[in-house]
Amino acid sequence: MKKFLAVLLILVLVLGTITGCGGGAEEPSGEAVPFKVGAIYPLSGANALLGNQCLDAVQIAVDFVNEKGGVQGRPIELVSADAPDPTAAATEAGRLVDQVGVKVVFGSLASGNALAIAGVTDKSGVVLVESGGIADALTDSNFKYVYRILDKGGLRGAVGAEYVGTSITETLGIAPADAKVFIIHEESSYGESVANGAEAKVKEMGMQLVGRAHYNTTITDMSALVLQIKQAKPDVLLTVNYVNDAILLVDTLKQLQAMPKVFMGLGAGTTDPNFAMTVGTDSDGFFCTDMPTNLPLDVFEDEEMRATVEAFREAFLAKNSNLKNASIAAEAAFAGAYTFLNNILPNAADLDDPETIRTAALETKLDMTTLGFGWDLGEDGQNYAAGANINQWQSGSVVTVAPESLKNGDAINVPLPIANF
């Protein structure tokens, strides 16, 4: 009996060494079991430029954390997937979950893709860390394992409209009650969310909403919509677009001489580098309210955080030598991946248990991430420490003009030199 108990004890110890606890799992060879994560972005199609930049950013985050020993001693293994549309996003999410065995997915640039991915991953207890899709529905749909690091659509729309009702009206020399605003947006959950937030704030501040129109992103002729804008003669146009339709909108506004005094883009399309490159110098003064971008390094008071941001920018530009700065989309993708891998997962009791990862995500509070705002998740998975900045295109670069604490330049061209009324 004593020999039996001794053998049994040895077996228990050996098995314990092999299986480990939480992140300390090992292969039979004694090597740590890789912690598999996925990255789903549009690597082909209309949004491929930003999609590939986002993948670069996530890879840099993985490399940085692996250089420090991985997550709880386990090396991170990144598996990418191409999702040019929501159908592909759902299919690829299924592949990463069922065939690859990822525990976390980073994505996904567009709200439609994010919702499609969440519909697959959440059922399997796989975490989606979203750093691109801002549709309110993503955190209003009772998903349990979806965590969004950036602001939500309704809040972003409200931020842009509030800036119009304060700073823009003051610069134009008119009272908010005299300011005429027109809202135009693409009709997906993303466009609706942002536009609804903007409309509510416009009305709350007593500004005049002189029109609202929507369209499908497959649109090829915006003449009828722009004629509505021209007839309304707004002081400010609040727009929610993707890049191709944003460019089409600007071209049509110019052709039909319907450019307002202020063009306020609210994320996505108007922030895309292709927007300014295509519109050219006429884009100087166009607003593109979005996440913080290319913040001055002295904003990051913590030395380690500042060094991380600087190292990311250098690594990203080494991969994208044609760019002057990292894109907002890439900065957000890096922030989502790095924050989750470096700050959240180390606090999880068991990396293979989504419940302990959820607990770590909800209980971890950060004063600042590499995006300049903190991390404070609500039960719905929304980071309520996130906020949008008022950005503007100036000489081909995105410049932050508000809030005061994060700005790296002052607003220009209010009203726009090419305004028609």
N, C-alpha and C positions, 0 to 999 in steps of 0.2 A: 504493500500500500504506500509506503514512504517513497519507493522508487517511482510508482505511478504518479504520485503528487508532484514529485520533482520534475518528471518529464512533462507533466501538464503545465507546470509553472514556466518551464523553458519555452514551450509552444506559445503560451500567452504572450511572453515577452517578445518572441520573434515576430509574431503576428502584429503586435503593437508597433514594433519598429518598422514593419513593412507598410502598414496602413497609415500610421501616424495619426495626428489630430489636426483638423482644419487644414491650414496651408502647408503642414509639414509632411504631406504624403510623399512616399518614395516608390520608385519602380523596384521590381525584384532585384535589379542590378545594384540598387542602393542610390541611384540618382533620383533627384527630386522630380516628381511628376509635373510636367508643364501645365501651366494654367492657361487654358485656351480662351481667347477672346476673338470676336469677329468685328469687322468694319464693313458696313454696307453703305456705299455711295454710288452716285451715277458716274461711272468711269467711262461711259460712252454716251452718245446722244447730246442733246442740247446743253445739258449742264455738266458735261464732262470736264471742262476746264476747272471749275471749282471743286467738283467731285474728286478729281485726282489730287488737287491741292489739300483737300481734307484728309485723304488717305496718307499723303506725305506727313501731315501734321500728327496723325495718330501713330504712325510708325516712329516718328521722332519721340513721342511720349513713351512708347513702349521701350525704345532703345534707352532713354534716360533712366527709366525705372529698372530695367534689366542691368544697367551699369551699376546700380546701387544694390543689386542682389535679388531683384525681382520682387514678388509679392509673398511675404511670409516664407521666404526662402525658395519659392518656386519660380522658375523662369517663365516669362510670359511669351506665349506663342500666338502671333497675330495671323488670322486668316481673313483675306479680303473677299468681297463679293461686289459684282457690278449690278446696279439697279437703276437703269435709266427711267423706269416708271414704277408705279405702285404694284403692278402685277409681278414684275421681276423682283421687286423688293420682298414681297410675300414668299415667292418661290425660293429665293436665296436665303431668306431667314429660316425657312424650313430645312434647307440643306445644312446650314451652319449648326442648327440646333440638333437635328436628328442624325446627321452623318458625321459631322466634325466634333460635336459635343462641346460647343462653346458654352461658357457660363455667363458671359457678358457680351453685348453687342454695342458698338459705337456707331452712331449715324446721325442724320441721314440726309442732311441738307434741305430736303423739302418736306413739308407737312404731310402731303399725300403719301409719300414713302414711309414716313415715321408712323403714321396710323396703320399702314399695311403691315409693317414690321411688328408693331406692338400687338396686333391681333394674333400673330403667330407666337412670338416669344413669351408673352405674358401667360399663356395657357400652360407653358412648359416650365415656368418658374425661372426663365432666363431674363436677365436684366437688360433693358435698353437704356443706355445713357444718351439722351438726345441733345445735340448742340446746334441744330439747324432749324428744325420744324417748330414754328411758334403758334400753330393753330390752337385755340383754346380747347378744342375737343380732345387733344392729346392728354391733358391732365384733368379733363372734366368727364372722362369716360370710365372711371373706376378701375383703371388698370392698376395693378398692385406693384408691378416691378418696372415701371417706367419712371425715370428720373430725368428731368429737364434742367440743365444748368443755366440756360438763358431765360430771358423774359418771355411772357406769353403775349399773343397777338393783341388782345384787347388792351392790355397795359401799354404796349408799344404805340398803338394808335392814339391812345390818350396822351402820351408823352409828346408826340409830334403836334397834336392839336393844341395842347397847353402852351407849347413854345410859340405857336402862331398867335395865340390869344394874349401873350405877354410881350415877348421880345419883338416879334415880327410887327405887330400892330404899332408898337412904340416906334420902331425904326421907320415905318411907313407914315407915321404921324396921324394915325386914325384911332378912334376908340374901338374897343372890341365889338361893341354893338353895331358899328358901321362896317365891320370887316365881312366881306362876302367870300364864302368858302364853297368849293365844289369838290366832291369826293368821287373818284373813279377807281375801280378795283377789279381784279380778276375774281371769278366767282367760286373758287374752291373754298374749303374750310379755312385756309390761310387768309385769303383775301377778305372773306366775310368777317373773320374774327378781328382783324386789324381795323377794317372799315367801321365796324360796329363800335369799337372802342373810341375811334376818332369822332364819329358822329355824336356819341354821348357826351364827349368832352366839349365839342363845338357848341352844343345846345346848353350845356351846363355853364359855359362862359359867356353865354348871351350873344355869340356871333351868329351871323346869318348863313344858314345852310341853303344855298341857292340851287343845289342840284346834287343828285347821286346817281351814278350809272355803273353797271357791271358788264362784264364780257367774258367769254371763254378764251383761254390762252391760245387756242388754235386760230384766233381771229387774224385775218389778213388785210382787212380794210376798216380803219377806225374813223372814217370820214363822218359818218352819221353821229357817232359819239362826240367827236370833237366839235361838230357844229352845235351840239347841245351846250357844250362848254362855251363856245364863242357867243352864243345867244345870251347865256347867263352872265357873262363878263365878270368872273370872280377875281378877287384880289389874289386869292391863294388856291392852288390846286393841290389837294391831298391825294396821292396816288399809291396804290398797292399793286405791284406787278412782279412778274419774272422778267428776265433780262430782254428776251426777244420782243415781248409786247411792250416793255418800257421804251425800247428804242423806237418801235413803230409809233407809239404815242407821241414821242417828242418830234419825230419826223412829220407827223400829221399836224401837230400843233403849229409847227413852223410853216408848213405848206399852206395851211388855211389861215395863217396870221391870227392864231388864237392863243398865243402864249400869255399866261397871266404874269403878274408882277413877281409871284413867288411860286416855285415848283418844289413841293415838299414830298419827296419819296419816303415811303415808310418800310424800308428794308428790302431784302432779296434783290430784285432786278435792278433797282437804282444804285445798289451798293456793289454790284458785280463790276469788276474791272473792265469787262467788255463794254459796259454801258458808257463810261467816260471815253474809252478809246474810240468808240463808234461815233458818239455825239461830237467829240472833239472839244475845241475851246469853248463852244457854246455851253458846255456843261459847267463851266466855272460859275459857281453861285447856286447850282442845284443842290438842294438838301437831300440827304440820304440817311434819315434817322434809323439807327441800328444799334447793335452792341458796341461797347467801347472798342477802339481799334488803335494800334500803334501808339499806346500811351507813353508819355515821357517816362524814362526809367526811374526817375526820382519819385514817381508816384508810389513805387513799390518800396516801402520803408524797410521791410525785412530783407536783409542782404541775400539770403538764400533764394528768396522769391525773385528778387531783382536779377540775380545771376542766372536763374532758370529761364526767365523771360528773354534775357539777352542771348543765352545759348540757343534757345528755340529759334529766335529770329535769324541768327547766324546759320544754323543748320537748315532752316527752311529756305533761305535765300541761296544756299549752296545747291539745293535741289532745284530751285526755280530762279536761275540766274537772270532771266529776262524781266524779273519784277524788281521794283524799288523797295517795296515793303510787303510784308505778309498780308494776305487778304483777310478780311474780317471772318470769312467762313473758315479759313485755316486756323486763325487764332482761336476761334470758338471750339473747333474740333480738337485742337491741342489741349485747351483748357479742360474740356469735358473728360478726355482720356487721361490726362495727367493727374487731374484732381481725383478722379475715381481710383486710379491705380496707386497713386502715391499717398493719398490722404484718407480715403474711405475704406478700401479693401483691407489695409493692415489692421483695421479695427474690427473686422468680422471674425466671429468665433470659429466659423467653419466655412472655408471658401467654396465648399461643394453644397452648401445649404443656403438657398435663396432667402430664407427667413432671417438668417443671421446677417446676410449682406444688407437686407432691407433695414434691419435694426441699426447697423453701422451707418447707412446712408442717412437715416432720419435723425440719429443721435449726434452725429458729427456736425459741429458748427465751426465755420471758418470765417475769419474777418475779411480775408481777401483771397481770391484765386488769381490766376495769371490774366484774367480778363479785367481785373481792377475792382470787381465787386466780390462779395463773399459767397458762402454756401450755407443755406438754411432751408432745408426741405420741409414742406408741409406734408400732411398725410396723403395729399393727392399727387405727390411727386414733383410739385413745382418748386423751383428754387426762388423763394420770396426775397432773397437778398439781391437778386439780379435786377438790372435796370437798363434802360436804353439811353444812349447818348444822342445828342443832336449833332450829326456830322454833315459835312458839306464838301463837294468836289471843288478843289482849288488846284489849278495847274496839273491836273492828272492824278492828284493824290487826295485821299480822304482825310479831311482835317476835322477834329472834334472841336466844336465851338461852345458846347454846353454839356454837362454842368461845369460851373466855374472850377471846381476842384480837379477836373480831369481834362480840361480843354488844352489843346496845343495850338490854338490859333483863334482868330476872330472872324466873324461872319463877313462875307463880302457880297457885292452885287445884289443888294436889297434896295430897290427893286432890280430885277434882271435887266441888263442892257437890251435884250432882245424881246422884252415885253411888248405886247400889242395894245394893251388897255390897262 
